Amino acid sequence: MPDERAASWPESQGQDLQSGADGRARRRAALSPHLKRLQDESIFIFREVVAELRNPVLLYSIGKDSSVLLHLAMRAFYPARPPFPVLHIDTTWKFREMIAFRDETARRLGLELVVHTNEDGIRRGVNPFDHGSSYYTQVMKTEALKQALAKGGYDAAFGGARRDEERSRAKERIFSFRSAAQEWDPKKQRPELWSLYNGRIRDGESIRVFPLSNWTELDVWQYVLAEDIPVVPLYFAAPQPIVERDGQLIVVHDERMRLKPGERPEMRMVRFRSLGCYPLTGAIESRADSLPAIIAEMLGFQTSERMGRLIDRDEASSMERKKREGYF
Amino acid sequence: MADSAAAAVEAGVGQRTGNVFRLPAEAGMLRFLTCGSVDDGKSTLIGRLLFETRALFEDQLAALEHDSRKYGTVGEHIDFALLMDGLEAEREQGITIDVSYRFFATDRRRFIVADTPGHQQYTRNMATGASTADLAVLLVDARKGVVNQTRRHSFIVSLLGIRHVVLVVNKMDLIAFDAERFREIQETYENFATGLGFESLLAIPTSARYGDNVTSASERTPWYEGPTLLAYLETVRIETEPVGQPFRMPVQWVNRPHLDFRGYAGTVASGRVRPDDAIRVLPAGKAAVVSRIVTLDGELAEARAGDAVTLVLAEEMDVSRGDVLAAAGDAAPVSDQFAAHLVWMSETPLIAGRSYLIKAGTKTVGGSITAIKYRINVDTHEHLAAKELHLNDVGVVNLSLASPIAFEPYAKNRNLGSFIVIDRLTNETAAAGTIDFALRRGTNLTWQHLDIDRSARAALNGQKPAILWFTGLSGAGKSTIANLVERKLFAMGRHTYVLDGDNVRHGLNRDLGFTEADRVENIRRVAEVAKLFADAGLIVIASFISPYRADRAMARSGLEEGVFLEVFVDTPIEECQRRDPKGLYAKVAAGKISNFTGVDAPYEAPENPEIRLSTTANSADALADEVLADLRRRGIVG
């Protein structure tokens, strides 16, 4: 680190931060060279897209990765606001806390928020209980996303996916080409050399862009801590009414949750490692109620982050198939 | 969780102790790739590294065990290749198609490893993985030694500027850890690698399958005294940023949120910059002064290589995306002509003369490969003559851009010396290129000065030299009119020469066929001959279909104004087909000829020809007179 820069953040060495229950660090720490490099590479990617594509959008899923993505966008274009809208695909099965956080974030950062729901799916009453996670995800997430991208005429969409999440994501380019049908052909990806991203497309085609490709789960949390980035409170441990189902801890979030015979919600101290639709996202038992506690807890994890995401487990190559059809 | 941990221990897959993440804040990052031929054990090696550094989670291991039973090729054992082959097609076929990125860490470093495919057919994906790596782990199978793919990958690794290589001689268990065989492979490789410019090259004997010398020293190689692979990766010194170089920053995006702010967003490519530094805006070369370095955290006192910042200049000036801001006292060179290495990545071959888009830094400009100097046999490093570059070929070319760019040779700066070639039609990334040096034609290749020049010869002949370039469809009447024009000029005592399409193909161009590359070369040679004849003082009459505007523009280029006259013999295709003087249209209709101009190959009519001749309204003789009248008006003949 250059001396001057370190000097601009007095007493910032080390990460002896005091964090409150809301997870907001009181003081910003200096970034490690590792995080600084990841951050600046991501900023470069944001700027390339805005310079080369006509009408980008940021796909905002409200989770920690989206929070980091937004923070990087704020950095990339400062003092301008990010010159693109933020799109949320609302399945209507998100946690209330997520929707409140989404609206508050858009207000705080002065972003243009576009919310899209697959109205046809709503009319047909598609839900995770009657239709199974696979069909439900296809209709309420993948189809909804494709509708929203087509409606907005977006030619580029930023997503928060990381290569360390899942093995088909480990294969994906940073600029990932989509056909006019919004499909991904993993066997015919464009070569991607250095940071010379090729954003050239024809009408109807688009690029999915993943600025966090080279980040790991730990990088994300350490960056959230270092940069004092707000995240949804559900990431912090709190008592919740829980039922255990197929080894997963499911929060009984509202009256729409259907209990099976013999299931009885009990209060447990839990938090989420990954956030999705509430009936499809397993919580973990935890007492970690601050960012340092979350990071400390991560050091002992035995399972991967997407372990709690039921939608990944429907079948082998589950994620790849969803991605080929247009899922992020 | 305790139960599943116990289950993992029982299954013999080890227990995650969590030391993976316990990193000092300053732990650096190393990005490397694994490469080498198919089945040399790349994926197994990475699987082993991930496993031993406890970067694999229980659910991932469980999924891996499940897949190993389904697709595995190593019997009872976990098939680590399945961990890396993230695509369904890869697992089904048991091959790696595309590069896969994996992450692991030790107490000393974090690692991003790119596992790249071994098949020659997927070399472009291997190059994708190599382009962002600082070090290459090159595997060879101890039984097979150095093979074609070992050499191909080494060459690409070298070409992309990777200076640190680890030669992993794997599957030592299958040759009973034979020290002599190891040294033999090491020596063969070191001989081959001379001249590839590697700063460090370490050979390690391993068995990725059993873990020998991967993360812990093997008892089965007492004769090997070097470090294990992991120990070496943790400690090898890598310079990721060029040091001691002057300030350079390609402008990515102009930030104008309101009238009072105009900043230039970009990532510093080399050197450092501070407020009040004098800079130049390239390629124009205008001088400017940096006033502020703006970030979300406030203004910085300095920005260095790798920093993504926004610079504000002291005065408003015209700066746009693609310009390079550079230290005023040591600005980057600017050129539009380069010698460069290319790795061709498209199924459609490279053809010299065709127009592509070139993206270099943050600038995208039109350009073409003016010459393929040679193709490189990556086995022997031999230079081979080539007219085209095909998928996965490596070649040295001359590159010409539509406008100049600021650059550095790739060896000096990766950011400013690399480019990609984009196909204008399909938008695919057709090649990766590295700039070797600028071709300054004026200084490198001087025109031999001769005392008797064109005007002296023209004066002696009593005529002004010119090139009459007849273009039009086959059967349009080019040769007929050209012949009449020459006869009339000859009768007037003028010195002329006719270059005819069919005639030159019997001699000068008899080595050329009718592929697109050959057509381009055919016109290029004729144009050069026409220029020499004009220089000799002759009135040259060239008669060629020459269907492409770009080719005719090339024939015109470099000549003084008024020397080159484009004569468009404008005859509708229906009329040409009716006349069919050589019976060619009949053959086309019968399916005996394809790629025929005007029928199933394009003819790009001239937009602004000097002379346009309509053959349906006038006789050939009247049209020849029309040409002569035009030459008189232009003062070419008296």
Interface residues (C-beta under 8 A of the other chain):
Chain A: P2 E4 R5 S8 G14 Q15 S32 P33 H34 K36 R37 Q39 D40 E41 I43 F44 R47 E48 V50 A51 M74 R75 A76 F77 Y78 P79 A80 R81 R163 D164 E166 R167 S168 R169 A170 K171 R173 P186 K187 Q189 R190 P191 E192 L193 W194 S195 L196 N198 R200 I201 R202 S213 N214 T216 L218 I295 M298 L299 G300 F301 Q302 T303 S304 M307 A316 S317 E320 R321
Chain B: M1 S4 A5 A8 R16 G18 V20 F21 R22 A25 E26 A27 G28 M29 F57 E58 D59 Q60 D67 K70 L83 M84 D85 G86 L87 E88 A89 R91 I97 D98 V99 S100 Y101 R102 F103 R110 I112 R124 N125 A127 T128 S131 T132 Q252 W253 N255 R256 P257 F261 G263 A265 G266 T267 R272 V294 T295 L296 D297 G298 L300 A301 E302 R304 G306 D307 A308 T310 R321 M345 L357 K359 A360 T362 R414 N415 S418 F419 I420 I422 N427 E428 T429 A432
